Amino acid sequence: MAIVLNPITLPASKMLDTMTTLIGDIRFNDTLAPSDLVNDLVDSCRIGKVDYGKGIVYTFKVGLLPVKDTTETSSAFNITKPNVAQETIVIDKYKHIPISISEILSRDSVLSGTSLNEFFSFVMSLLEDTAQFYLYDLVNNMYQSWTPGQNTQTIMVDQLDTTGLTGADLTQALIWNANEMAKVMRKTLNNMKIPNSKYTDVATYTDVNTGETENVISALRSDDLKLVMNDKYWTNFLGDSMASLFHSEKIGEMIPGDKFVLLPEDAMTQANSDVMGWLSDKKKFALADFYRATLSILDPSTTYQNSFLHFAFGNGVFEHAPGVVFKANIIQP
């Protein structure tokens, strides 16, 4: 057997069985590290860092101004106030991650101070890794648990039932499904770029000038849009649709490529297995950082140094920021 799990019994020397073979080359393999998929989702939700205070206040435009005919009747002193709304993301979560190491007790496991320093650097990176994975689960849950405020924010995408299909019939059905998803998403994206009242969780507001109830209006630029895709459908799109509908260099014309995040299938909840993705204002699903600091104390009675990574943040979903969820609607061929 070539690989054994520690602890092991040291073998005898190959040349002289009266001597013990010492293993002195210790290397470190990081098999628990945040990947690009983890970092992309967390970073895409970051809206800023709060150095002082309790949070960040966001102001949203909710309606347009009136457009009037110009006449000789003066209206210079009429008051027309802008209709805006505010939401606050509050710093309300304070966390810490502990780790304990002993430089003195660890000396018997290595043969050099360099190896010991490398080991401590390796295990101390667990602090930041743990924090990043924690934030990944937290921001992913914001997506998984989001309930749209309006029915028009749930976009159903027809998908052919492929159960029992084989050969050419299966191939054609998969291509149709991928193309249909791409077309619906592209049309929705374009609709979100013009004044629309279908895509905000808050549907109405009270006009400050007239006192009337009006529909909240939103319109986004391309660089303010973010698409988060379920890989169950994205990989199928790349494999089944790209050749027939889009050339690879044209993919950015369908989605905002610089604000694209992929969620592997294992990141999706069972309840959201039919969710293809979310298209929203890039700041809708928000994470605001406060402080991050690592503090340590040496316990002389045990020789262990106890370190703590402290981090604080706030998170939430802005209801005035536009967003939609795409869901598969299974139909028969």
N, C-alpha and C positions, 0 to 999 in steps of 0.2 A: 504494500500500500504506500503510495507516494506522499500523500498528505495525511497528517494526523492532527487531531485537536489537542490543544494544550489543556491541562498540564501533561507533559510527556516525561518518560524515563529516558535520560540521556544514554545514547548508545555507546558501545565501546569503539575504540579507534579501529579503522580498517586494517591498519598495519599491525598494531599491538593491542590485543584484547585486554591487556592489563592497564590500558590507559582509557580515560573517558574523553569522548568527543564533546567539545564545547561549541554551542551555537551562538555566534556573536553578531551575525548580520540581521538586524531587526528592521523591517520595512513596514510602511503604513499604507493601507489601501482604503480609501474613503468610499465605502459603499452605501453611505447614508448622508447624501449631500443634496441641497436644493438644486434642481435642474433648471434649464431655461424655462420650462413650462411653469414651474413653481414661481420663479422670479418674475416672469412676465405678468402673471395674473396679479400678484401682489403689487408690483410697481405700477401696473395700469390703473389701479384703484387709488394710488396715493395722490392726494390733492394739495399737499403742502405740510410744512412743519410748523407747529405752534411753539414759539420760544417762551412767550409769556401769555398769561390769560387762560381762559377756560375752553376756548374752541375757536371755530371759524364761522362767521356769518356770511351766507351767500344770498345775494339779491338777484331776483329773477324778473325779467319783463314778462307780464302776463297778457298784455293787450296792446294794440296799436293806437296811435293818436287819430283823432278825427281829421278828415280831409274836407275842407270847406271851399265853397265858391268865393272868389274874391269880388267884392262889391265896393261901392263908395261909402257904405255904412261901416264906421270904425268898430273894430273889435279888439283894439290894441290893449285894452285894460281888462278884457275877459280872462278869467283864470282857468287854465286847463292843466290839471295835474296828471303826471304819468301814473299809470297803474303798474305797481310792482308788488312783489311778495318776497318775504325773507324766510329762510330756514337756517338753523344753526346746527352744526355738527359739534357735539360736546365731547371734550376730553373726560372720559368717565371710567376708563379701564386702566388699572394699575397692576402690572404683573411682575413677577420675578422668577428666574430660573436658577436653581442651585447646582453647584458641582463641588466635589471635595477631592483634593489630591494631596499626596504627601511626597515632597521631594526627597526627604530622608529615607522613608520606607521603600521608595521606588528604586533606590540605588542598587538593590540586589537583583534587579531584573534586567539590567543593562551592563555593558562593559565599558561605556564611556559617557562623559558628561554631554557630548554632542547628541548621542542617542537619547539621553534623558530629556534634553531640551526639545528635541524633535517630537518625542512622545507627548510631552506636556502641551506643546503647540497643537498637536493633532487632537488630543482629547478636549482642549479648551475651545476648539472650534465648534464643539457640540453646543455651546451656548447660543451662538448666532444661528446655527443650523436649526436648533429647536425653536427659536423665536420665529424664524422664517416659515417653518412648516406650520407653526401655530397660526400665524397670520394668513397663510394660504388656506387653511381649513376655515378660518373665520370669514375671509372675503368670498370664498366659494359658497359658503352657507348663505351669504347675502343674496347671491344669485339663485341658489336652489330654493330658498324660502320666500322669494319675492312674489307677491300677489299683485298683479296689475289693478289699478284703480278703475279702469274703463274696459269694457268688453272689446273695444276697438284696438286695444293694446295686445291682444292675443291674435296672432296671425296663423291661421290654419293652412298648412301646405299639403295638398293632395299627394299621396304616395300609393302606388300600385302594390297590392298584396302579392308578394312573390312566392307565397307558400305553394309548393308543388310544381313550380315552374323549373324547367331545365333548358339547356342548350340555348338556341337563338332567342326563344321566348324570354328566358331569364335575362339574357344580355340586353335585349331591347327594353325590358321593364326597368332594369337598373339604370340604363341611360336615361330613360324617361323620368324616373324619380329624381336623379341628380339634376337634370336640366330644369325640372319643375321647381326644385328648391332654389336653384340659382336665379331663375326668373322672378319668383315671388320676392326673394330677398332684395334683388336689385330694384324692383318696382317700389317696394316699401322704403328702401333707402332714399330713393328719389323723392317720394312723397314727403319724407321727413325733412327735406331741404327747402320746402316751400311752406308758407303760413298754413298751419293745420291745427285743428282742435281735437285730434283723436289720440294723441300719444303721451299725454301727461296724466299722472295718477290723480292729480287734482283737476277736476273737470271744469269748474266754474269759479268766478270771483265776482265781487261786488264792485262795480265801477265807482271810483271815488268822486267822479264828477256828476254822474246822473243818479247813482244809487241803484241802478239796474243790475240784474244778474247777467253776466256775460260768460261766454266760453273762454277758457284759457287757451291762448294761441302760442304756438312754438314753431320755430324754424331753425335748423342747424346747418352750419357749414360742414363740408366734407371732413375737414381736419378736427371737428368736434365730435365725430361719430366713432363709436367703438363696437366691434363685433366680437362676441365671445361664442365660440362654436363647440358643440358636442362632437368629439372626434368620430363617434359612431356614424355620423352623417358626413363629416368633412372629408374623411379618407375616401368614402364612397364617391363623393363629388369629384375629388382629384382623380380617382381611378376610373370612374365611369363616364364623367361628363366633360372633362377638360379637352379630350381629343375631338369631341364632336361639337362643343359649344364655344369654348374659349381657348385661345392660345395662352401659354404660360405668361407671356409678357403683357397680356391684357387683363390678368386677374385683378390688378389694382383698380381697374375701371368698374368692377362689380362691387368690391368691398374696400373700405379704407385700410389699405394694407399696413400702414404704420400704426394702426390701432386695432390689430387683430390678435386675439388670444385664443389658444386652443385648450379645451378641457378634455383630457382622456376619459374614456368610458367609465373607468373606475372612480372618477371624481363625481360622476352623476349619481343622484339618488334614484332609488327604484321608482319613486313617484314621478320623476322627471325623465324617464326612459324615452318618452316620445318628444322631448324638447330637443329641437335642432340647434337652437342658439338664441342669444339675446343681442339685439341691436339697440344702442342707447347713446345718450350724451355721455362722453367719456368721464364725466364727473358724477354721474348719477349714483353709481355704487362707489361709495367714498370711504377712504381711510386717511385719517389725519394723525400724524406722529407728534408726540410731545417730547419727552426726554428718553435717552438711552444711556445707561451708565453701568459699568462693571465695578463692583466693590468687593474687597477681600479682607479676610481677617484670619490670622494664624492662631490656632488653638495649641498652646504650648503643652497641654496635657496629653494630646494625641499625636502631635506633629502634623496634623492635617491643616491645610489651608482651605478654608471654605470661601468660595467665590459665588457672587450672585450677579446675574445680569438683570438689571431693572429696566423695564420699558413701559411706557404709558402711551395711550392712543385713544382715539374715538373713531367710531365707524357708523355708517348708516346709509340709507337710500333716500336721496332727495326726491320728493314727490313732484316738484315743479319741473324737474329735468325729464325730457322725453325719453321713452323707452318702450320697446316691444319685445315679446317673446314669440318665437316661431315654434309651432308644434306640428307633428306629423298627423295627417288625417288619412287613415288607411282606407282605400277604396278598392273595389274589385276590378280587374282588367276588363 
